[in-house]
Amino acid sequence: MSTGLFGTLGMAARSLQTQQAGIAVTGHNLANVNNPAYARQRLNIATTDPVQSPIGPLGTGAQAVAIQQIRHALVDRQVVVETGLTAYWEAHQLALEFAQAGLGQTVQRVGNADASTTTGLAEGLAELFRAFQSLSLQPSSLAERQVLMLKAGTLASQFNQIAARLQTASQMQNETLQADVRVANQLLSDIAQLNDEIVVMELNSGAAANDLRDLRQQKLEELGRYVDFTSVPQNNGAINIVVDGVLMVSDRMRVDSLEVYDAGGGQLLVRAATAGTPLNLRAGSLAGVIAVRDGALAQLRANLDLLAATLIQEVNAIHSTGFGLNGTTGAAFFTGADAASIAVNSVLVTDPARVQASNAPGEPGNNAVVLQLAQLAQQRHAALGNQTFAESFHRTVTTLGQELAMANNRVRDQQLIGEMLRQQRSSISGVSLDEEMVALTAYQRAYQASARLMTVIDELLEDLVRIR
């Protein structure tokens, strides 16, 4: 760099280039003001090396040295973590809402206690034992026996329908698991591809590929919705992805992928496809789906099956000892073994006179057996934790309601945390229209001043030529 008028002319030219670059960066920020994945950029300007002169080092102006992306790595990592936790609880929330709808029973607050509504299976159980009670008052009535068959058949159908809905809920979790694994694998491939593009661009340009890094960060946050992972930055600009200790993305290659497999008995879990390692997932929708399927949903189905099995066993144990109006005996009242298979004995449905209400043959007015069946409603059963049928079902409904309430609260909390983090990141990385307009005006004025400087130097050079 030289001194004198030509040196000043060069300084003015560099200033024009610098302010022009600043205007371009500011314009890029303004164009992405509504892009949630974008982190604002800033032009870094540095003074150029001075030159020696008789009066000492003489400044030679400034030049653009880099376009800096304004990001906070810790906040970005926390966004990924909290996104995974939110997705985990949202998976619980969705599955439990479906289960509650399938159960056909909700929990209502009555005073200071929870009470299930009087519709659905709870009412079906009550109707069955009321029908036993009514038959005990008129044990020889065919009409009362037909009503009993109707009420028993309705209850069995309710068990069957609920079991089918809960089975569907579990199947939906398996389908969701498989779909989410496919999305997660595509995101791993996308991240590997972006790693490659970033490495190549930064190697060729010697500067950070800010826009590609923005896109990669967006993909990382999307991946966090499905699976918890560790990202390891590399010196060349790439990021390695590790899931539960298994390397999935190495530098610019996807070296492994997620895979759904049957761990036995139809239990679908996730493992690393190449390494074959089962993955212990702790956050993200994959972990949430597995946890709610094998936890709350499985327990709900088990409780319903236990209730149905106990009802079948207890009612049949008493009914099989009685005698029908025609003297028949030994028939079971219910068939099946669980909620999905419970049904009223078709023999009794076809001929209600065969309902065994008496404890002795040839006594149509005898109600000893059907009275015992009616009294089952108030008895506590060891298989149900020393609870009555109604209490056991109420506990099942209440437990589901509590778990759904907890999931709702956790989702709400996570959404608040996520919003706070997004606001914090926006304050760091977000584009402010006011700030950018101020910067744009500053660059405009500096550009105009630099242009004016060039005009002045040009006039001085003309004067110098005329003097000579």
C-alpha positions in Angstrom: 0.0 0.0 0.0 1.2 3.5 -0.8 0.8 6.9 0.6 -0.3 10.1 -1.1 -3.3 10.7 -3.3 -3.2 7.3 -5.0 -2.9 5.6 -1.6 -6.0 7.6 -0.4 -7.8 6.7 -3.6 -7.2 3.0 -2.9 -8.4 3.5 0.7 -11.6 5.0 -0.6 -12.1 2.1 -3.1 -11.6 -0.5 -0.2 -14.1 1.5 1.9 -16.7 1.4 -0.9 -16.2 -2.4 -1.2 -16.5 -2.8 2.6 -19.7 -0.7 2.9 -21.2 -2.5 -0.1 -20.5 -5.9 1.7 -22.1 -4.5 4.8 -25.2 -3.5 2.8 -25.4 -7.0 1.3 -25.1 -8.7 4.7 -27.8 -6.4 6.2 -30.0 -7.1 3.2 -29.6 -10.8 3.7 -30.6 -10.4 7.4 -33.7 -8.5 6.4 -34.7 -11.1 3.8 -34.6 -13.8 6.5 -36.4 -11.9 9.2 -39.2 -14.4 9.2 -37.0 -17.5 8.8 -37.0 -19.3 12.2 -33.9 -21.3 11.3 -31.8 -18.3 10.4 -29.2 -16.7 12.7 -28.4 -13.1 11.9 -25.0 -12.4 10.4 -22.6 -9.5 11.0 -19.8 -8.1 8.8 -16.6 -8.0 10.7 -14.5 -5.0 9.6 -10.8 -4.5 10.5 -8.3 -1.8 9.9 -5.8 -2.5 7.2 -2.1 -2.4 7.9 -0.6 1.1 8.2 2.2 2.4 6.1 5.3 4.3 7.2 5.4 8.0 6.5 7.6 11.0 7.6 5.1 11.8 10.3 4.7 8.2 11.5 2.5 5.2 10.7 -0.3 6.3 8.4 -3.7 4.5 8.4 -4.8 2.9 5.1 -8.5 2.5 6.0 -10.5 -0.7 6.6 -11.6 -3.9 4.9 -14.2 -6.6 5.5 -12.5 -9.7 7.0 -15.4 -12.1 7.7 -19.1 -12.6 7.9 -19.8 -13.8 11.4 -22.9 -15.8 12.3 -24.3 -14.8 15.7 -25.1 -17.9 17.6 -24.8 -19.2 21.1 -23.8 -22.9 21.0 -25.0 -23.6 24.6 -28.5 -22.2 23.8 -28.6 -24.2 20.6 -27.8 -27.4 22.4 -30.3 -26.8 25.1 -33.0 -26.2 22.4 -32.3 -29.6 21.0 -32.5 -31.2 24.5 -35.7 -29.5 25.4 -37.2 -30.3 22.0 -36.6 -34.0 22.7 -38.2 -33.9 26.1 -41.2 -32.1 24.7 -41.7 -34.7 22.0 -41.3 -37.5 24.7 -44.2 -36.1 26.7 -46.3 -35.3 23.7 -46.1 -39.0 22.7 -47.4 -39.8 26.2 -50.2 -37.2 25.9 -51.4 -38.4 22.5 -51.4 -42.1 23.4 -53.2 -41.5 26.8 -55.8 -39.3 25.2 -56.6 -42.0 22.7 -56.7 -44.6 25.5 -59.0 -42.5 27.6 -61.4 -42.1 24.6 -61.2 -45.8 24.0 -62.0 -46.6 27.6 -65.1 -44.5 27.4 -64.7 -43.4 30.9 -63.4 -40.1 32.3 -62.5 -38.8 35.7 -64.6 -35.9 37.2 -63.9 -33.9 40.3 -66.6 -34.2 42.9 -65.9 -32.2 46.0 -62.4 -33.2 47.0 -62.5 -36.6 45.4 -62.2 -38.1 42.0 -65.1 -40.0 40.6 -65.5 -41.8 37.3 -68.6 -40.9 35.2 -71.6 -43.2 35.3 -71.4 -44.2 31.7 -69.4 -46.9 30.0 -68.1 -50.0 31.6 -68.7 -48.8 35.2 -72.4 -48.5 34.4 -72.4 -51.8 32.6 -71.1 -53.6 35.7 -73.7 -51.9 37.9 -76.5 -52.9 35.4 -75.4 -56.5 35.5 -75.6 -56.8 39.2 -78.9 -54.9 39.3 -80.2 -57.4 36.8 -79.1 -60.3 39.1 -80.8 -58.5 42.0 -84.0 -58.1 40.0 -84.0 -61.8 39.0 -83.5 -62.7 42.7 -86.9 -61.1 43.4 -88.6 -63.0 40.6 -86.4 -66.1 40.0 -89.0 -67.8 37.8 -89.6 -64.8 35.5 -88.5 -65.3 31.9 -88.7 -61.6 31.3 -86.2 -60.9 34.1 -84.0 -63.6 32.7 -84.1 -62.0 29.2 -83.2 -58.6 30.7 -80.3 -60.3 32.5 -79.0 -61.7 29.2 -79.3 -58.3 27.6 -77.4 -56.6 30.4 -74.7 -59.3 30.5 -74.3 -59.2 26.7 -74.0 -55.4 26.8 -71.3 -55.6 29.5 -69.4 -58.3 27.5 -69.6 -56.1 24.4 -68.2 -53.2 26.3 -65.3 -55.2 27.5 -64.7 -56.4 23.9 -64.9 -52.9 22.4 -62.5 -51.4 25.0 -60.0 -54.2 24.6 -60.1 -53.7 20.8 -59.6 -49.9 21.1 -56.7 -50.4 23.5 -55.2 -53.0 21.2 -55.5 -50.4 18.4 -53.8 -47.8 20.6 -50.9 -50.1 21.1 -50.7 -50.9 17.4 -50.7 -47.2 16.6 -47.7 -46.8 18.8 -45.9 -49.5 16.8 -46.8 -47.8 13.6 -45.7 -44.4 14.9 -42.4 -46.0 16.0 -41.7 -47.3 12.5 -42.7 -44.0 10.9 -40.6 -41.9 13.2 -37.6 -44.2 12.7 -37.8 -43.6 8.9 -37.9 -39.8 9.5 -35.0 -39.9 11.9 -32.9 -41.9 9.4 -33.6 -39.4 6.6 -32.6 -36.6 9.0 -29.3 -38.4 9.7 -28.7 -38.6 6.0 -29.5 -35.0 5.6 -27.1 -34.0 8.3 -24.3 -36.1 6.7 -25.0 -34.4 3.3 -24.9 -31.0 4.9 -21.6 -31.9 6.6 -20.2 -32.7 3.2 -21.4 -29.4 1.7 -20.1 -27.4 4.6 -16.7 -29.0 4.6 -16.3 -28.5 0.8 -17.5 -24.9 0.9 -15.4 -23.8 3.8 -12.3 -25.6 2.4 -12.7 -23.8 -0.9 -13.7 -20.3 0.5 -11.7 -20.3 3.7 -14.8 -18.9 5.5 -17.7 -20.2 7.5 -20.7 -21.6 5.4 -23.2 -19.7 7.6 -26.4 -20.5 5.7 -25.6 -24.2 5.5 -24.8 -24.2 9.2 -28.2 -22.7 9.8 -29.9 -25.4 7.8 -27.9 -28.1 9.7 -28.9 -26.7 13.0 -32.5 -26.9 11.9 -32.0 -30.6 11.0 -30.4 -31.2 14.4 -33.4 -29.8 16.2 -35.7 -31.8 14.0 -33.7 -35.0 14.8 -33.9 -34.1 18.5 -37.7 -34.5 18.3 -37.3 -38.2 17.5 -34.2 -39.4 19.3 -31.7 -38.1 21.9 -28.2 -37.8 20.6 -24.8 -36.3 21.2 -23.3 -34.0 18.6 -19.5 -33.8 18.4 -18.1 -30.9 16.3 -15.1 -31.7 14.1 -12.2 -29.4 13.1 -13.2 -29.4 9.5 -16.7 -28.0 10.3 -18.5 -31.4 10.2 -20.6 -32.7 13.2 -20.6 -36.3 14.3 -23.8 -37.8 15.6 -23.8 -40.4 18.4 -26.9 -42.2 19.6 -26.6 -44.1 22.9 -22.9 -44.6 22.3 -23.3 -45.7 18.6 -21.8 -43.5 15.9 -24.5 -42.7 13.3 -22.9 -39.9 11.4 -19.1 -39.7 11.0 -17.7 -36.6 9.3 -19.4 -36.6 5.9 -20.9 -40.1 6.0 -23.9 -41.8 7.6 -22.3 -44.9 8.9 -25.3 -46.4 10.7 -29.0 -46.0 11.0 -31.9 -46.8 13.3 -33.9 -50.0 12.9 -37.1 -51.3 14.5 -36.9 -54.9 15.6 -39.0 -57.4 17.5 -37.5 -58.0 20.9 -39.8 -60.9 21.5 -43.6 -61.3 21.9 -44.2 -58.6 19.4 -42.5 -55.9 21.4 -41.0 -53.5 18.9 -37.8 -51.7 20.0 -35.1 -49.7 18.3 -31.5 -50.7 17.6 -28.6 -49.6 15.4 -29.0 -51.4 12.1 -25.3 -51.9 11.3 -23.9 -52.4 14.8 -27.0 -54.4 15.9 -26.9 -52.7 19.3 -30.2 -52.2 21.1 -30.5 -48.5 21.9 -31.6 -47.2 25.3 -33.4 -44.0 24.3 -34.3 -41.5 27.0 -35.9 -38.6 25.1 -37.6 -37.9 21.8 -40.8 -39.3 20.4 -39.2 -42.8 19.9 -38.5 -43.1 23.6 -41.9 -41.6 24.5 -43.8 -44.1 22.2 -42.0 -47.1 23.7 -42.4 -45.9 27.3 -46.1 -45.2 27.1 -46.8 -48.4 25.1 -45.0 -50.7 27.5 -45.9 -48.7 30.5 -49.3 -47.0 30.9 -51.0 -48.6 28.0 -49.8 -52.1 28.8 -50.8 -51.7 32.5 -54.2 -50.4 31.5 -54.8 -53.5 29.2 -53.5 -55.8 32.0 -55.9 -54.2 34.5 -58.9 -54.5 32.2 -58.0 -58.2 31.4 -57.7 -58.9 35.1 -61.0 -57.4 35.9 -62.7 -59.4 33.1 -61.0 -62.6 34.1 -62.0 -62.2 37.8 -65.6 -61.4 36.8 -65.7 -64.5 34.6 -64.2 -66.7 37.3 -66.3 -65.5 40.2 -69.6 -65.4 38.4 -69.0 -68.9 36.8 -67.9 -70.4 40.1 -71.3 -69.6 41.6 -73.5 -70.0 38.6 -72.2 -73.4 37.7 -73.5 -74.8 41.0 -77.1 -73.7 40.4 -80.1 -75.2 38.5 -82.2 -73.7 35.7 -86.0 -73.8 35.5 -85.7 -77.0 33.5 -83.3 -78.6 36.0 -80.1 -78.1 34.0 -76.9 -77.4 35.8 -73.2 -77.0 35.4 -73.3 -74.4 32.7 -70.9 -71.4 32.8 -72.5 -68.0 32.7 -69.6 -66.3 30.8 -67.2 -67.8 28.3 -63.7 -66.5 27.4 -60.7 -65.6 29.5 -60.1 -61.9 29.2 -61.6 -58.6 28.1 -61.2 -59.4 24.4 -62.9 -62.8 24.6 -65.5 -62.5 27.3 -69.0 -63.4 26.1 -72.3 -64.6 27.6 -72.7 -68.4 27.2 -74.7 -68.8 24.0 -76.7 -71.6 25.5 -78.2 -69.2 28.1 -78.8 -66.5 25.5 -80.8 -69.0 23.3 -82.7 -70.3 26.3 -82.8 -67.9 29.3 -84.7 -70.6 31.3 -81.3 -72.4 31.6 -80.0 -69.5 33.8 -79.1 -71.3 37.0 -80.8 -69.2 39.7 -81.8 -72.0 42.1 -79.6 -74.1 44.4 -81.8 -77.1 44.0 -83.6 -78.8 41.0 -87.3 -78.5 40.6 -87.6 -75.3 42.7 -88.3 -72.4 40.2 -89.0 -70.0 43.1 -85.6 -70.7 44.7 -83.2 -67.6 44.4 -80.3 -68.8 46.4 -77.7 -68.8 43.6 -78.8 -65.7 41.8 -78.8 -63.9 45.2 -75.2 -64.9 45.7 -74.4 -63.5 42.2 -76.1 -60.2 43.1 -74.1 -60.0 46.3 -70.8 -60.4 44.3 -71.0 -56.7 43.6 -70.2 -55.8 47.2 -67.6 -58.5 47.8 -63.9 -57.8 47.7 -61.7 -60.0 45.6 -58.1 -60.9 46.4 -57.2 -61.0 42.7 -58.2 -57.3 42.5 -56.2 -56.2 45.5 -59.2 -56.8 47.9 -61.4 -54.4 46.0 -64.8 -54.8 44.5 -65.3 -54.9 40.7 -66.5 -51.3 40.7 -63.6 -50.1 42.9 -61.1 -51.9 40.8 -62.4 -50.3 37.6 -62.5 -46.9 39.2 -58.9 -47.3 40.3 -58.0 -48.2 36.7 -59.8 -45.1 35.3 -58.4 -42.8 38.0 -54.8 -44.0 37.4 -55.2 -43.3 33.7 -56.6 -39.9 34.5 -53.7 -39.1 36.8 -51.1 -40.2 34.2 -52.8 -38.1 31.5 -52.9 -35.1 33.8 -49.2 -35.6 34.5 -48.5 -35.8 30.8 -50.5 -32.7 30.1 -48.6 -30.8 32.8 -45.3 -32.0 31.6 -46.1 -30.9 28.0 -47.3 -27.6 29.2 -44.1 -27.1 31.2 -41.9 -28.1 28.3 -43.7 -25.8 26.0 -43.1 -22.9 28.4 -39.4 -23.9 28.6 -39.2 -24.2 24.9 -40.7 -20.7 24.4 -38.3 -19.2 26.9 -35.4 -20.7 25.1 -36.6 -19.6 21.7 -37.0 -16.1 23.1 -33.5 -16.2 24.6 -32.1 -17.4 21.3 -34.0 -14.8 19.4 -32.5 -12.1 21.5 -29.1 -13.4 20.5 -29.5 -14.7 17.0 -32.8 -13.2 15.8 -33.0 -10.5 13.2 -34.3 -7.1 14.6 -35.8 -4.9 11.9 -35.0 -1.8 13.9 -31.3 -2.8 14.3 -30.9 -3.7 10.7 -32.5 -0.5 9.4 -30.0 1.5 11.6 -27.1 -0.6 10.3 -28.4 -0.2 6.7 -28.5 3.6 7.1 -25.0 3.6 8.6 -23.6 1.6 5.7 -25.4 3.8 3.2 -24.0 7.0 4.8 -20.5 5.5 4.9 -20.8 4.4 1.2 -21.9 7.9 0.2 -19.0 9.4 2.2 -16.5 7.0 0.6 -17.8 7.9 -2.8 -17.4 11.6 -2.0 -13.9 10.9 -0.9 -13.1 9.3 -4.3 -14.6 12.4 -6.0 -12.4 14.7 -4.0 -9.3 12.7 -4.7 -10.2 12.6 -8.4 -10.5 16.5 -8.4 -7.2 16.8 -6.6 -5.5 14.5 -9.2 -6.9 16.7 -12.0 -5.5 19.8 -10.3 -2.2 18.1 -9.9 -2.1 17.3 -13.6 -2.9 20.9 -14.6 -0.2 22.3 -12.3 2.4 20.0 -13.9 
